[in-house]
Amino acid sequence: MVGGYASEIFGKDLKYFDLNIRVSKAGIGPISNGYVITFEDTLEVHSVELELASHPLRHIVPQVVGSVDGVGIVPI
């Protein structure tokens, strides 16, 4: 679903990849739901993690922390 609305969510000059793979340092970090590469002022890569609104923070926070610790990606 995100791929169809990627430009509305993330901006116009980008490429969204619907990939469920782990990109991490030393195998640490969650498996993301997708990745966005933006081409505006600078080239940036963002990890996309999709969550249900009904998921509690105790489920979401470890995934966000794992993304930052494992890959050095700052969640958007």
C-alpha positions in Angstrom: 0.0 0.0 0.0 2.8 2.4 0.8 4.4 2.1 -2.7 1.3 3.5 -4.3 1.4 6.6 -2.1 5.2 7.0 -1.7 5.4 10.4 -3.4 2.5 11.7 -1.2 4.1 10.4 2.0 7.8 11.0 1.4 8.0 13.6 -1.4 8.3 13.7 -5.2 11.9 13.0 -6.0 12.4 9.5 -4.6 12.3 5.7 -5.2 10.5 3.4 -2.8 11.5 -0.2 -2.5 9.0 -2.7 -1.0 11.7 -5.0 0.5 11.6 -7.0 3.7 15.3 -7.4 4.3 17.7 -6.7 7.1 20.3 -4.1 6.3 22.5 -3.7 9.4 25.9 -3.7 11.0 26.9 -7.2 12.3 23.4 -8.6 11.8 21.9 -6.2 14.4 18.6 -4.4 13.7 15.1 -5.2 12.6 13.9 -6.3 9.2 12.4 -3.2 7.7 9.2 -3.2 5.6 10.7 -1.0 2.9 13.3 1.5 2.0 13.2 5.0 0.4 16.0 6.7 -1.5 15.5 10.4 -1.9 17.3 12.4 -4.6 16.4 16.0 -3.6 19.3 18.1 -2.2 21.3 15.1 -1.1 21.0 11.4 -1.6 19.5 9.8 1.5 18.3 6.3 2.3 15.5 5.8 4.8 14.3 2.6 6.4 10.5 2.3 6.5 8.8 0.4 9.4 5.0 0.0 9.2 3.0 -0.4 12.4 -0.6 -0.7 13.2 -2.1 2.1 15.4 -3.2 -0.6 17.8 0.3 -1.8 18.5 1.6 -0.7 21.9 4.7 1.4 22.3 6.5 -1.6 24.0 6.3 -3.2 20.6 7.3 -0.2 18.5 10.1 1.3 20.6 12.5 -1.7 20.4 12.2 -1.7 16.6 13.0 2.0 16.3 15.9 1.7 18.7 17.2 -1.4 16.8 17.1 0.6 13.6 19.2 3.4 15.0 21.6 1.1 16.8 22.0 -1.5 14.1 22.2 0.7 11.0 22.6 4.2 12.2 19.4 5.3 10.4 17.3 8.0 12.1 13.6 7.1 11.8 11.5 9.7 10.0 
